[in-house]
Amino acid sequence: MRFMVIVKATKDSEAGILPTEKLLSDMGQYNEELAKAGIMLAGDGLQPSSKGARVRFSGSKRTVVDGPFAETKELVAGFWIWKVKSKEEAIEWVKRCPNPMPGDSEIEIRQLFEAEDFGEQFTPELQEQAERTYSQVPSNR
């Protein structure tokens, strides 16, 4: 099972306050543990929403809205993609994580869809198309 593990933004992360050297070191060690355990597939921190944009869709119309975005509690400051046996295993790994922010923080765990989750709508042709597409995606930075 694959999960996206989402580090929620805080007022500090949205203000562009960078992590301390200690936090960077602690997170680096934690990421090494995840990699050695074969769990971590990807992961990164995100710049504040003030450096981002959103594209809103309404039928064929597209509207671009530049950041920053008001609802900090709904924003993402970083993420991992993990491959684990269960949601419970992902929870146990998150509980071992250093606190990613100087104060209170929150990490959300969401399971990714797999091909079999889509049922018969995900036809063999669509599966082949997805495999062709993903085979072209570089796996390294």
C-alpha angles and dihedrals in degrees: 000000000000124000136186108222108203125201106208119226123248133197088264095051090046089050088058095248105161124222119264121255088253093054091047089051093047092048090047090055091046091050089050089054091050092048094047090050089053092239105111115083096165141343142168145156121249130226116244117282089250085078093048141074138209127218114212119206125210110166105300094341121102123196123188118214118189121217156273098096121206106223103074092177089062095050130095122230098180145341148203130204110215134183110212137151096250147354087259091059090050089051091051091052092048090052088059092053119111111248100273094211135048093246134015115341142169135218120199124205119208127176117232121229117255124204093258091056090070096059123202093338086076094073124196088256092054090046090053090049091051091048091050091049096048092046087064095052113099112236096207132062 
